[in-house]
Amino acid sequence: MTAKRRRFGALRWLALAPALLALAPAAAQAADLRQGSEVTVPSGTTVEDDLYAGAGSVRVEGTIDGSLIAAGGTVDVTGTVQRDVMVTGGTVTISGPVMGSIRMAGGNLRLSGSVAQDVVAAGGTMDLAPGTIIGRDLVIAGGTATVAGQVGRDLTAGAGTLVLRGHVERNVKADVTNLRLESGASVGGNVDYASDNAAQIDSGATVAGTVTHSPANFTHQPSAAERALDTFIGWLRLVVGLFVLGLIVVLPFGAFSRRASDAIGREPLPSLGLGLAVLVGVPIAALIVFVLGLLAGGWPLALAGLALLAIAAAVGYVLASLFLGRGAFRLLGRPEAHPLLALLLGLVVLTALGLIPFVGGLIDLVATVAGLGALALTLFRSWRGPTPAVPAGQRAPSAPGTAQTA
């Protein structure tokens, strides 16, 4: 194989990189990034893109044509957001209309506007004010939650105290300490709640379906058989997922994957050393690029680098499994076994070893590091091309300017 073809083979692996762009919103490439002690979008102004804001105080009184992603001590949104809202803060108040979904977390959360899609909220206190309209589902996790508005579909809650004063179109499912349905509350479907205490349902509250009370979920301790079954199902999903990744690696890049897996056994120390350097060095470099990118632009490259590292680490684990499976088949006297069978055997053995308490995590780490290093070594050598062999009886050419001896 010529050096040109080897370089082309290495470049095929880089074809995975464009998929990384799907890990972040496309609009983030040209997002409006603002930071400081205070960030304000005044009334009457429009941000014609996604807005990323980080400040002690974030106020949005105007219109955002994209999504709002914000973090601050206080976040107050009275304007219109045309897409989604993702915010976190000590106190978060959203009273303006949101055309997408809301995901928010904080100490004190208050929602009093309209939301076209879903709301997911986690906080110390959550207040859904009267007049609030949520188009689809409401999911709450927190200490105290009060729902006085309208929920277009289902309400799911995990809270210390849940107070329902408004309307839920379909079902309520809650894991709570206390549940109260006050006068004027209405549920179009069922109320299923888990609690150590019986719900307080006022005479003026209506539930169209049934009310089911179950013991609090945290009091249920799974049996040994249930834990074993959960472990087995999780292990099986892991094997299947990694095998699917292995299909993507082994089938189109068969020769390359064999060379990379062989490098683990042929050069274990270089593979481990390089793999560890990549695993530690890339996050550090990504952090530097991210910080510089916030100032000069290009910060999405840091996220792309971390995503590429995650993909490469998973591929490294697959290569380590392939190495283990091929070695096992050689010991069994079947070196001609299909690579996919070797991969499946290696994945079964390696993931099973990973279940061993304490030791399993170390085994997984070593396998991932070794596979990652072997992947990097093989990519580099494929790019560089083979070293020309010197025919027998012929001396290697001397460096320019070096005298030849007879």
Secondary structure as GFF3:
##gff-version 3
##sequence-region A 1 406
A	DSSP	alpha_helix	3	13	.	.	.	ID=ss1
A	DSSP	three_ten_helix	14	23	.	.	.	ID=ss2
A	DSSP	three_ten_helix	26	30	.	.	.	ID=ss3
A	DSSP	beta_strand	32	41	.	.	.	ID=ss4
A	DSSP	beta_strand	46	47	.	.	.	ID=ss5
A	DSSP	beta_strand	51	60	.	.	.	ID=ss6
A	DSSP	beta_strand	63	64	.	.	.	ID=ss7
A	DSSP	beta_strand	68	77	.	.	.	ID=ss8
A	DSSP	beta_strand	80	81	.	.	.	ID=ss9
A	DSSP	beta_strand	85	94	.	.	.	ID=ss10
A	DSSP	beta_strand	102	111	.	.	.	ID=ss11
A	DSSP	beta_strand	114	115	.	.	.	ID=ss12
A	DSSP	beta_strand	119	128	.	.	.	ID=ss13
A	DSSP	beta_strand	133	134	.	.	.	ID=ss14
A	DSSP	beta_strand	138	147	.	.	.	ID=ss15
A	DSSP	beta_strand	150	151	.	.	.	ID=ss16
A	DSSP	beta_strand	155	164	.	.	.	ID=ss17
A	DSSP	beta_strand	167	168	.	.	.	ID=ss18
A	DSSP	beta_strand	172	181	.	.	.	ID=ss19
A	DSSP	beta_strand	186	187	.	.	.	ID=ss20
A	DSSP	beta_strand	191	194	.	.	.	ID=ss21
A	DSSP	beta_strand	200	201	.	.	.	ID=ss22
A	DSSP	beta_strand	206	207	.	.	.	ID=ss23
A	DSSP	beta_strand	211	214	.	.	.	ID=ss24
A	DSSP	three_ten_helix	217	219	.	.	.	ID=ss25
A	DSSP	alpha_helix	224	250	.	.	.	ID=ss26
A	DSSP	alpha_helix	254	266	.	.	.	ID=ss27
A	DSSP	alpha_helix	268	296	.	.	.	ID=ss28
A	DSSP	alpha_helix	300	331	.	.	.	ID=ss29
A	DSSP	alpha_helix	339	353	.	.	.	ID=ss30
A	DSSP	alpha_helix	359	384	.	.	.	ID=ss31
###
